[in-house]
């Protein structure tokens, strides 16, 4: 199979497993569970919480110890398995913590998906700047297709939306294993200060007025 087509499928599925429930979850929360609106808002905060630290942790692991495509696959299988648990939450609090766990598995896969794509394109002598955007746009298409499927199958207010996302996420994990290998590159010196290893040096960018304003 053409390598760009394989990466297109990767991008499509990456956002499919998010779009299947992200927009329609409110129907399940309010229409089926009849839970409180304030607590529903907190559930969306799980994405931000997970995004603060999980990409850094998985990035260090992928840089030093485990192939990027393997940790990507593991995270998606765990994400899918966690989504299967969500409908069984008996209270908003338990739903929150299960969702937080799911987001800890999912959020770092977004950056890993990009890293894998960049790595594979470069190793195949392709132009990342030219060839990646047409691949990435299919992620948006995947998100939209997932929403359509969830709605047309009558699952926008049922636990089915999480089962759809969970099943495809596990399928994506299996698919990721078949991708070209992306071995650790050891770009970060193991003797580097902890702040550098955690990527905290990036905060120096705020010293630039335009970056701080952005």
C-alpha positions in Angstrom: 0.0 0.0 0.0 1.2 3.5 -0.8 2.9 5.0 2.2 0.9 8.3 2.0 -2.3 6.4 1.8 -1.3 4.4 4.9 -0.6 7.7 6.8 -3.9 9.1 5.5 -5.7 6.2 7.0 -3.8 6.8 10.3 -4.8 10.4 10.4 -8.5 9.6 9.5 -8.8 7.0 12.3 -6.9 9.2 14.8 -9.7 11.8 14.8 -12.5 9.4 14.0 -12.1 7.8 17.5 -12.5 11.3 19.0 -15.3 12.6 16.9 -17.5 9.6 17.5 -18.4 10.9 21.0 -17.0 14.4 21.6 -20.0 16.3 20.1 -22.8 13.9 21.0 -21.7 13.1 24.5 -24.0 15.9 25.8 -27.0 13.9 24.5 -25.9 10.9 26.5 -25.2 13.0 29.6 -28.3 15.1 29.7 -30.8 13.0 27.7 -29.9 9.5 29.0 -28.2 10.0 32.4 -30.0 13.2 33.3 -26.9 14.5 35.1 -26.0 18.1 36.2 -24.7 20.7 33.7 -21.9 22.0 36.0 -20.4 18.6 36.3 -20.7 18.1 32.5 -18.4 21.1 32.0 -15.8 19.6 34.3 -15.6 16.5 32.0 -14.3 18.6 29.2 -11.6 19.9 31.5 -10.1 16.4 31.5 -8.7 17.0 28.0 -6.8 20.0 29.2 -5.5 18.3 32.3 -4.2 15.3 30.3 -2.7 17.5 27.6 -0.6 19.4 30.1 1.6 16.4 31.1 0.9 13.3 29.1 2.4 14.4 25.7 5.7 15.2 27.5 5.9 11.9 29.3 5.1 9.8 26.3 7.4 12.0 24.2 10.3 11.2 26.6 9.5 7.4 26.5 9.3 7.4 22.6 12.5 9.4 22.4 14.5 7.0 24.6 13.0 3.5 25.0 10.0 2.5 22.9 9.3 2.9 19.2 6.8 5.7 18.6 4.4 3.4 16.6 4.4 0.9 19.5 3.6 3.3 22.3 1.0 4.9 20.0 -0.6 1.5 19.5 -0.6 0.7 23.2 -2.1 4.0 24.1 -5.0 3.6 21.6 -5.8 0.1 22.8 -5.9 1.4 26.4 -8.0 4.4 25.3 -10.4 2.0 23.5 -10.7 -0.2 26.5 -11.4 2.7 28.8 -14.1 4.0 26.5 -15.9 0.7 27.0 -16.0 1.4 30.7 -17.5 4.9 30.4 -21.2 3.9 29.9 -21.0 1.9 33.1 -20.2 4.9 35.2 -22.8 5.2 37.9 -22.2 8.9 38.8 -20.8 12.1 37.3 -17.7 11.8 39.5 -16.9 8.2 38.3 -17.6 9.3 34.7 -15.1 12.2 35.2 -12.3 10.0 36.5 -12.8 7.4 33.8 -12.9 10.1 31.1 -9.7 11.6 32.6 -8.0 8.2 32.3 -9.2 7.9 28.7 -7.8 11.4 27.9 -4.5 10.5 29.5 -4.3 7.7 26.9 -5.7 9.7 24.0 -4.2 13.2 24.1 -0.6 12.2 23.6 -1.5 10.2 20.5 -2.3 13.4 18.6 1.4 14.6 18.8 2.6 11.0 18.3 0.5 10.7 15.2 2.2 13.8 13.8 5.6 12.6 14.8 5.1 9.2 13.2 3.9 10.8 10.0 6.9 13.2 9.8 9.3 10.4 10.5 7.9 8.0 7.9 7.7 10.8 5.3 11.3 11.8 5.8 12.5 8.2 5.7 10.8 7.8 2.4 12.4 11.0 1.0 9.1 12.9 0.9 8.6 16.5 1.6 6.9 17.0 5.0 5.9 20.6 4.3 4.3 19.6 1.0 3.0 16.1 1.7 1.8 16.2 5.3 -1.1 18.8 5.0 -3.1 16.7 2.5 -2.6 13.7 4.9 -3.6 15.7 8.0 -6.8 17.1 6.5 -8.2 13.6 6.4 -8.1 13.7 10.2 -10.8 16.4 10.1 -12.7 14.3 7.6 -12.5 11.4 10.0 -13.9 13.5 12.8 -16.9 14.6 10.7 -17.5 11.0 9.4 -17.5 9.7 12.9 -20.2 12.3 14.0 -22.3 11.4 11.0 -22.1 7.7 11.7 -22.9 8.2 15.4 -26.0 10.2 14.4 -27.2 8.0 11.5 -26.9 4.9 13.6 -29.1 6.4 16.3 -26.3 6.4 18.9 -26.0 10.1 19.7 -27.8 9.7 23.0 -26.7 6.1 23.8 -23.6 4.3 25.0 -23.1 3.1 21.5 -21.1 6.2 20.6 -18.4 5.1 23.1 -18.5 1.6 21.8 -18.0 2.8 18.3 -15.0 4.9 19.3 -13.6 2.2 21.5 -13.8 -0.5 18.9 -12.2 1.7 16.2 -9.5 2.8 18.6 -8.5 -0.8 19.3 -8.5 -1.4 15.6 -6.3 1.6 15.1 -3.9 0.3 17.7 -3.5 -3.0 15.8 -3.1 -1.0 12.5 -0.4 1.2 14.0 1.8 -1.9 14.7 2.0 -2.5 10.9 3.4 1.0 10.2 7.1 1.5 9.4 9.2 1.4 12.6 10.0 4.7 14.3 12.8 3.8 16.8 13.9 6.1 19.6 16.2 8.9 18.4 17.6 9.9 21.8 17.5 13.5 20.9 17.5 14.5 24.6 20.7 13.9 26.5 20.0 11.6 29.4 22.2 13.7 31.6 20.4 16.9 30.7 18.7 18.9 33.5 15.2 17.7 34.4 13.7 20.9 33.2 15.1 20.3 29.7 14.0 16.7 29.7 10.5 17.7 30.5 10.5 20.3 27.8 10.2 23.2 30.2 12.7 25.2 28.2 9.9 25.9 25.8 8.6 28.5 28.2 11.6 30.6 27.2 9.6 31.4 24.1 7.4 33.6 26.1 10.3 36.0 26.3 9.4 36.9 22.8 6.7 39.6 22.8 4.9 38.2 19.8 4.9 34.7 21.2 3.6 35.9 24.6 0.8 37.9 22.9 -0.1 34.8 20.8 
